[in-house]
């Protein structure tokens, strides 16, 4: 057995170059030459700029800038999401609002600077990936390089002498390395083998997955839509723009992109904890729907729960809110029914204390026979506390003791002015209060089935016994979600492969010495410093040694003073860390 010692001659310049070439070939990263700045022309500067833009460090820098740029989009109100919050922010902070407006911070994702970073990141990643991909394909089509002339100069190496013929060693080495999934071939007097191509493939997959993620994100933002709809039990919804209570979408979205479907809310079911620290917490919170996919789809039944949406194509229907809709009947002075409908009221707290308005726009005539419009402020509690003061505050979210409080107005609601109005608020500018006999605002507390008679024979209002429930749905359509998920999974897999798989090469040289005994040399080289290369080399050398054991004799190096082993018992000893 022999191994490299300090007495070996220093490698020549040609050998150093040869070893450097062998190490550099393990990477598919394109080599860059430092530009000769004084002699650069327009083309030279353009080439230098392109190399800098497509370098990995610039790609990482742009990715960092993109992440930092998304921070104000999360902290500052965005005009594409909530115009009201943006207007309130500008009103409360006029100076800062002007600065944000000039910087495009109210519309970060469509601003010029964010788009510029986004596009540059695209170009940088593509510029990084294309040359590396072609170089990697070239390496896959090629063969592992020939062995360096001085294998004992490599970081992990071993050598021994055997009576076996070189051809036998080469055949055994080829069979062993191919069995271990190395790409191996005989080149000259040595077997060259390589393994770990998945490392570079993982690196490429990771960067391609980043591009897929960016494209999916951009696609989803440009073509997304998000709308909300409040539906009372028994009512339905069709996925058209006119059906939404509020709606917002991406810059490239059109109404033709809406997924055609419809559904009806059959029943909302909500049960709540009755006692303990979690009193009032929902236990069952679900909506039973009948839906159809497409304009001519068959009716299907489903149940939508929190975080379990109804999925139809690219659209998802989420259950986001719930409340009560008391059935109210209004009669005019002659007893004619002018309003009879369930009125959804908006919750104010966790116990579903609710408020809203009832608007009677058409058909009402007062005691004098004149046309008027009626408006009622409404407060509703599903479980009335029964306090002496009559405070409208619910004690529990279930319908244990429902009470409805109404205050009445008459006049002109301004519905014909052409100015949009909220169905949950009342414009009292041209409205007069109904007053009782003492001249106070006329208001009543009603239980289900009770009727409130308006002063001076102006009519009546009945709180129906049937209290319906409503559910709020959010319909989200964001294409590219599947691609984004696939890109994320591919990025994780590619990153894991590039981190944990080692690219390495192994060479086995077998030549006859001057005394006719075959000298076997094995060496390994990894792309990065890793204990795996010497360990793997030691394992391979031990197996190959069993097939071609060391030769013994008076001239065997095992007899030399620098080894403690007896002749005929030598085993290959790889360099640092290699084990049999």
C-alpha positions in Angstrom: 0.0 0.0 0.0 1.3 3.4 -0.8 -0.2 6.9 -0.4 0.9 10.5 -1.0 3.4 11.9 1.4 5.0 15.2 2.0 8.0 14.1 -0.1 6.0 14.0 -3.3 7.1 16.7 -5.8 5.0 19.8 -6.1 2.5 19.8 -8.9 3.6 21.6 -12.1 1.7 24.5 -13.6 0.3 22.2 -16.2 -1.0 19.8 -13.5 -2.5 22.7 -11.6 -4.3 23.8 -14.7 -5.5 20.3 -15.4 -6.9 20.0 -11.8 -8.5 23.4 -12.1 -10.2 22.4 -15.3 -11.5 19.2 -13.8 -13.1 21.2 -10.9 -14.5 23.9 -13.0 -16.3 21.4 -15.2 -18.4 20.4 -12.3 -20.4 23.6 -12.5 -22.7 24.7 -15.3 -22.4 28.4 -14.3 -21.2 30.4 -17.3 -17.7 31.9 -16.8 -17.3 35.6 -16.8 -14.3 37.5 -17.8 -13.7 40.9 -16.1 -14.4 43.5 -18.8 -11.6 45.7 -20.0 -13.2 48.9 -19.0 -11.0 51.4 -20.8 -11.5 49.7 -24.2 -15.3 49.1 -23.9 -17.4 50.5 -26.6 -21.2 50.7 -26.9 -21.5 47.0 -27.6 -19.0 46.1 -24.9 -20.9 48.2 -22.3 -24.2 46.6 -23.4 -22.6 43.1 -23.1 -21.2 44.0 -19.7 -24.6 45.3 -18.5 -26.3 42.2 -19.8 -23.9 40.0 -17.9 -24.5 41.9 -14.7 -28.2 41.8 -15.1 -28.2 38.1 -15.8 -25.9 37.3 -12.9 -27.3 35.4 -9.9 -26.4 38.1 -7.4 -28.4 40.7 -9.3 -31.4 38.3 -9.6 -31.3 37.8 -5.8 -31.1 41.6 -5.3 -34.1 42.1 -7.5 -36.0 39.4 -5.7 -35.2 41.2 -2.4 -36.3 44.6 -3.8 -39.6 43.0 -5.0 -40.2 41.6 -1.5 -39.5 45.0 0.1 -41.7 46.7 -2.5 -44.6 44.5 -1.5 -44.4 45.7 2.1 -46.2 49.1 1.5 -48.8 47.3 -0.5 -49.7 45.4 2.7 -49.5 48.3 5.1 -50.9 51.2 3.1 -54.5 51.2 1.8 -54.7 50.3 -1.9 -57.0 52.1 -4.3 -57.7 48.8 -6.1 -58.9 47.2 -2.9 -60.6 49.8 -0.8 -61.2 53.3 -2.2 -62.9 54.4 1.0 -59.9 53.7 3.2 -57.6 55.5 0.7 -59.9 58.6 0.8 -60.0 58.5 4.6 -56.2 58.2 4.8 -55.8 61.2 2.5 -58.2 63.2 4.5 -56.5 62.4 7.8 -53.0 62.8 6.4 -53.1 65.3 3.5 -49.3 65.9 3.3 -48.3 62.3 3.6 -51.1 61.4 1.2 -49.7 63.6 -1.5 -46.2 62.0 -1.0 -47.7 58.5 -1.2 -49.6 59.5 -4.3 -46.5 60.7 -6.1 -44.6 57.6 -5.1 -47.5 55.3 -6.3 -47.9 53.8 -2.8 -51.7 53.8 -3.1 -51.4 51.4 -6.1 -48.1 49.6 -5.4 -48.7 46.6 -7.6 -49.5 48.6 -10.7 -46.9 51.4 -10.1 -44.1 52.0 -12.6 -41.3 51.2 -10.2 -42.8 47.9 -9.0 -43.5 46.9 -12.6 -39.9 47.8 -13.5 -38.4 45.6 -10.8 -40.8 42.8 -11.7 -39.9 42.9 -15.4 -36.1 43.2 -14.7 -36.4 40.1 -12.4 -38.1 38.2 -15.2 -35.3 39.1 -17.6 -32.6 38.4 -15.1 -33.9 34.9 -14.2 -34.5 34.0 -17.9 -31.0 35.3 -18.7 -29.5 33.2 -15.9 -31.4 30.0 -16.8 -31.1 29.8 -20.6 -27.3 29.5 -20.9 -27.1 27.3 -17.9 -29.7 25.0 -19.3 -27.9 24.6 -22.7 -24.7 24.0 -20.9 -26.3 21.4 -18.6 -27.8 19.7 -21.7 -24.4 19.6 -23.3 -22.9 18.0 -20.2 -25.6 15.4 -20.2 -24.9 14.5 -23.8 -21.2 14.4 -23.1 -19.1 12.0 -21.1 -17.2 12.5 -17.9 -13.7 14.0 -18.6 -10.5 11.9 -18.6 -8.6 11.4 -15.5 -5.9 13.9 -14.5 -2.3 12.6 -14.9 -1.6 12.9 -11.2 -4.6 11.5 -9.3 -2.7 11.6 -6.0 -3.0 15.4 -6.1 -6.8 15.3 -5.7 -8.3 15.9 -2.2 -9.5 12.2 -1.9 -7.4 9.4 -3.3 -6.0 6.0 -2.6 -3.7 3.5 -4.3 -2.6 -0.2 -4.0 -0.9 -2.9 -6.0 -2.5 -6.1 -7.2 -1.7 -9.1 -9.4 -4.9 -8.6 -11.4 -4.6 -7.4 -14.9 -5.5 -3.7 -15.6 -8.3 -4.8 -17.9 -9.8 -6.8 -15.1 -9.6 -3.7 -12.8 -11.2 -1.5 -15.4 -14.1 -4.0 -16.1 -14.7 -4.4 -12.3 -14.6 -0.6 -11.8 -17.0 0.0 -14.7 -19.5 -2.6 -13.3 -19.2 -1.3 -9.8 -19.6 2.4 -10.7 -22.6 1.8 -13.0 -24.2 -0.3 -10.3 -23.9 2.7 -8.0 -25.6 4.9 -10.7 -22.5 6.6 -11.9 -22.1 7.6 -15.6 -18.9 5.8 -16.3 -16.7 5.0 -19.4 -13.2 3.9 -20.1 -11.0 6.8 -21.2 -7.4 5.8 -21.9 -5.8 4.0 -19.0 -8.5 5.0 -16.5 -12.2 4.7 -15.9 -13.9 8.1 -15.5 -17.3 8.3 -13.7 -19.6 11.1 -12.6 -22.7 11.3 -10.4 -24.9 14.0 -8.9 -26.4 15.6 -12.0 -29.6 16.1 -10.1 -27.9 18.9 -8.2 -27.6 21.1 -11.2 -31.0 20.0 -12.4 -32.5 20.9 -9.1 -30.9 24.3 -9.3 -32.4 24.9 -12.8 -35.8 23.6 -11.6 -35.7 26.0 -8.7 -35.1 29.0 -10.9 -37.6 27.9 -13.5 -40.1 27.4 -10.7 -39.5 31.0 -9.6 -40.4 32.2 -13.1 -43.5 30.1 -13.0 -44.5 31.6 -9.6 -43.9 35.2 -10.9 -46.0 34.5 -14.0 -48.8 32.9 -12.0 -48.7 35.8 -9.6 -48.9 38.4 -12.4 -51.6 36.4 -14.2 -53.6 36.1 -11.0 -53.4 39.8 -10.2 -54.2 41.0 -13.7 -57.2 38.7 -14.2 -58.5 38.3 -10.7 -61.9 39.3 -9.4 -63.5 39.5 -6.0 -67.0 40.3 -5.1 -69.4 40.1 -2.1 -73.0 39.2 -2.0 -75.5 39.0 0.9 -78.2 36.4 0.3 -81.3 35.8 2.4 -82.6 32.3 2.9 -84.6 31.4 -0.1 -82.9 33.8 -2.5 -80.4 33.1 -5.1 -77.3 34.5 -7.0 -76.1 34.3 -10.5 -72.5 35.1 -11.3 -72.9 38.4 -13.2 -71.6 41.8 -12.4 -75.0 43.3 -11.6 -75.7 40.7 -8.9 -72.8 41.7 -6.7 -73.1 44.1 -3.7 -69.5 45.2 -4.3 -67.0 44.1 -6.9 -63.3 44.7 -7.7 -61.0 43.2 -10.3 -57.6 43.2 -11.9 -56.6 45.6 -14.7 -57.2 43.1 -17.6 -60.3 41.5 -16.2 -63.5 41.7 -18.3 -67.0 40.5 -17.5 -66.5 37.7 -20.1 -63.9 36.1 -17.7 -66.6 35.4 -15.0 -67.2 31.7 -14.5 -70.9 31.0 -15.3 -72.7 29.5 -12.3 -75.5 30.2 -10.0 -76.7 29.0 -6.5 -79.6 29.4 -4.1 -79.3 29.6 -0.3 -81.7 27.0 1.1 -80.8 27.3 4.7 -78.2 28.7 7.1 -77.5 26.8 10.2 -75.7 28.3 13.2 -75.3 26.8 16.7 -73.3 28.3 19.5 -71.7 27.3 22.8 -74.2 27.9 25.6 -71.8 28.1 28.6 -68.2 28.2 29.6 -65.5 30.7 28.6 -66.4 30.1 24.9 -70.0 31.0 25.3 -71.4 32.4 22.1 -68.6 30.8 19.9 -70.1 29.1 16.8 -70.1 25.3 16.8 -71.9 24.8 13.6 -71.6 27.5 10.9 -72.7 26.4 7.5 -74.9 27.2 4.5 -76.8 24.6 2.5 -76.8 25.5 -1.2 -78.2 24.3 -4.4 -75.9 25.2 -7.3 -75.6 24.7 -11.0 -72.3 24.8 -13.0 -72.8 26.6 -16.3 -76.0 28.1 -17.8 -77.5 24.7 -18.4 -76.0 22.7 -15.6 -78.0 20.3 -13.4 -78.8 21.4 -9.8 -76.5 20.0 -7.2 -76.6 20.2 -3.4 -73.6 21.2 -1.3 -72.8 22.6 2.1 -70.4 25.6 2.4 -68.5 26.0 5.7 -65.8 28.4 6.9 -62.6 27.5 5.1 -64.5 24.9 3.0 -65.6 26.9 -0.1 -67.6 25.8 -3.1 -65.2 25.5 -6.0 -66.5 25.9 -9.6 -63.8 26.3 -12.2 -61.4 29.1 -11.1 -64.0 30.5 -8.8 -64.3 29.8 -5.1 -67.4 30.8 -3.0 -66.5 31.5 0.6 -68.9 31.8 3.6 -67.8 35.0 5.3 -70.6 36.4 7.4 -74.1 35.8 8.8 -77.0 37.8 10.2 -80.7 38.0 10.6 -83.4 39.4 8.3 -86.7 40.1 10.1 -89.8 39.9 7.9 -91.5 43.3 8.1 -95.0 44.2 6.7 -96.0 47.8 6.2 -99.6 48.9 5.5 -100.8 52.4 4.5 -103.6 54.4 6.0 -106.2 52.3 4.2 -104.7 49.0 5.3 -103.1 48.1 1.9 -99.9 46.2 2.1 -97.1 48.4 0.6 -94.1 46.5 1.8 -93.7 42.8 2.8 -90.2 41.5 2.7 -87.3 40.2 4.8 -84.9 43.0 5.6 -81.3 42.0 6.2 -79.7 43.9 9.1 -76.0 44.2 9.7 -74.4 42.8 12.9 -72.7 45.2 15.2 -71.1 42.7 17.7 -70.4 39.1 18.3 -73.8 38.5 19.7 -75.4 39.8 16.4 -76.9 43.0 17.7 -77.9 44.4 14.3 -79.0 47.6 12.7 -80.3 48.7 9.4 -83.2 50.6 7.7 -86.5 49.7 6.1 -87.3 51.9 3.0 -90.8 52.0 1.5 -90.3 53.8 -1.8 -93.5 53.2 -3.7 -97.2 52.7 -3.1 -97.6 54.4 0.3 -100.3 57.0 0.8 -100.8 58.8 4.1 -104.1 59.5 5.8 -104.7 62.5 3.5 -104.2 60.3 0.4 -100.9 61.9 -0.5 -97.9 59.9 -1.8 -95.0 59.7 0.5 -92.0 57.5 1.3 -91.5 55.9 4.6 -88.2 55.1 6.4 -87.6 53.1 9.6 -84.4 52.9 11.6 -84.3 49.3 12.8 -82.3 47.7 15.7 -82.6 44.0 16.2 -81.4 41.7 19.0 -81.7 37.9 18.8 -81.6 37.6 22.6 -83.0 40.6 24.4 -81.7 41.2 27.9 -84.9 42.6 29.2 -83.3 45.5 31.0 -85.6 48.2 32.5 -84.0 50.8 30.2 -84.8 48.8 27.1 -81.2 49.0 25.9 -81.0 47.1 22.5 -78.0 44.9 23.3 -78.0 41.2 22.5 -77.0 38.7 25.2 -76.6 35.7 22.9 -76.3 35.2 19.1 -79.1 32.6 18.8 -82.8 33.5 18.4 -83.7 33.0 22.1 -85.7 36.2 22.7 -85.8 38.3 19.5 -86.8 42.0 19.7 -87.1 44.6 17.0 -86.9 48.4 17.7 -88.3 50.7 15.1 -88.4 54.5 14.8 -90.4 55.9 11.9 -90.0 58.8 9.4 -92.0 60.0 6.4 -91.2 62.3 3.5 -88.7 62.0 0.6 -85.8 59.5 0.9 -84.0 61.0 -2.1 -84.1 57.7 -4.0 -85.0 59.5 -7.2 -82.1 62.0 -7.1 -79.8 59.8 -9.1 -77.2 59.6 -6.3 -76.4 56.1 -5.2 -77.6 55.2 -1.7 -76.7 52.5 0.8 -79.6 50.1 1.5 -78.4 50.1 5.2 -78.5 53.9 5.7 -81.2 56.5 5.4 -80.9 60.1 4.1 -83.0 62.1 6.6 -82.5 65.5 4.9 -86.1 65.6 3.5 -87.6 63.3 6.1 -89.8 64.2 9.1 -90.1 62.2 12.3 -93.3 60.5 13.3 -94.1 61.8 16.8 -96.2 60.4 19.5 -98.9 62.3 21.5 -96.2 63.9 23.7 -94.3 65.2 20.7 -91.4 62.7 21.1 -89.9 60.6 18.4 -92.2 57.7 17.8 -90.5 54.3 18.3 -91.5 50.9 19.6 -90.0 47.6 20.7 -91.7 44.7 18.9 -91.7 41.0 19.5 -92.4 38.5 16.7 -96.0 38.9 15.6 -96.6 42.3 17.1 -97.7 45.4 15.2 -96.8 49.1 15.6 -99.6 51.5 14.6 -98.3 54.8 13.2 -99.6 58.1 14.7 -102.6 59.9 13.1 -103.8 56.8 11.3 -100.8 56.8 8.9 -100.6 53.1 8.8 -99.0 50.2 10.6 -95.8 48.1 10.7 -95.9 44.4 11.7 -92.9 42.3 12.9 -93.5 38.9 11.4 -93.1 35.7 13.3 -90.9 34.3 10.6 -87.3 35.6 11.1 -85.1 34.6 8.2 -81.3 34.4 8.3 -78.9 35.6 5.7 -75.3 34.6 4.8 -72.6 36.7 3.2 -70.6 35.1 0.5 -67.3 36.2 -1.1 -66.7 35.0 -4.7 -63.1 34.9 -5.6 -61.7 34.2 -9.0 -57.9 34.1 -9.2 -56.6 32.2 -12.2 -53.1 30.7 -12.0 -53.5 29.3 -8.5 -52.7 25.8 -9.7 -49.6 27.0 -11.5 -48.5 28.9 -8.4 -48.9 25.8 -6.2 -47.0 23.7 -8.7 -44.3 26.3 -9.0 -43.9 26.5 -5.2 -43.7 22.7 -4.8 -41.2 22.5 -7.7 -39.1 25.3 -6.1 -39.0 23.5 -2.8 -38.0 20.2 -4.5 -35.4 21.9 -6.7 -33.9 23.8 -3.7 -33.7 20.6 -1.7 -31.9 18.8 -4.6 -29.4 21.7 -5.1 -28.6 21.7 -1.4 -28.4 18.1 -0.5 -27.2 16.3 -3.7 -23.4 16.5 -4.3 -21.9 16.6 -7.7 -18.8 14.4 -7.7 -16.4 12.5 -10.0 -14.4 9.3 -9.5 -11.5 8.0 -11.5 -9.9 4.6 -11.4 -6.6 4.1 -13.1 -4.9 0.7 -13.4 -1.5 0.3 -15.1 1.3 -2.2 -14.9 4.4 -1.1 -13.0 8.0 -1.7 -13.9 8.0 -4.9 -11.9 4.9 -6.2 -13.8 2.5 -5.7 -10.9 -0.6 -3.6 -11.5 -0.9 -0.3 -9.7 -4.4 0.8 -9.0 -5.2 4.5 -8.2 -8.5 5.8 -7.2 -9.4 9.5 -6.7 -12.5 11.6 -6.2 -13.4 15.2 -6.6 -16.5 17.1 -5.4 -17.9 20.4 -6.5 -17.8 21.6 -2.9 -16.1 20.5 0.2 -18.0 17.6 1.6 -17.3 14.5 3.7 -19.4 12.5 1.3 -16.7 12.3 -1.4 -13.9 10.7 0.7 -16.4 8.4 2.4 -17.9 7.3 -0.9 -14.5 6.8 -2.4 -13.4 4.7 0.6 -16.5 2.5 0.2 -15.9 2.0 -3.5 -12.2 1.3 -3.0 -13.0 -1.3 -0.4 -15.4 -3.1 -2.7 -13.0 -3.0 -5.7 -10.1 -4.1 -3.4 -12.0 -7.3 -2.5 -12.1 -8.1 -6.2 -8.5 -7.2 -6.8 -6.6 -7.7 -3.5 -3.1 -6.3 -3.0 -0.1 -8.2 -4.2 2.5 -9.3 -1.6 6.2 -9.7 -2.1 9.6 -8.4 -0.9 9.3 -5.2 -3.0 5.7 -4.4 -2.0 5.4 -1.0 -0.5 3.7 -2.5 2.5 7.2 -3.6 3.6 8.4 -0.1 3.7 9.1 1.5 7.1 6.1 4.0 6.8 3.4 1.4 7.3 2.6 -0.8 10.2 0.8 -3.5 8.1 2.3 -6.8 7.4 2.8 -8.0 3.8 -0.3 -9.4 2.2 -2.7 -7.6 4.5 -2.9 -4.2 2.8 -6.2 -2.4 2.4 -6.7 0.7 0.3 -6.4 3.8 2.5 -8.2 6.8 0.9 -7.1 10.3 1.8 -8.6 12.3 4.6 -11.9 10.8 5.9 -12.2 8.0 3.4 -13.2 4.7 5.0 -13.4 1.2 3.7 
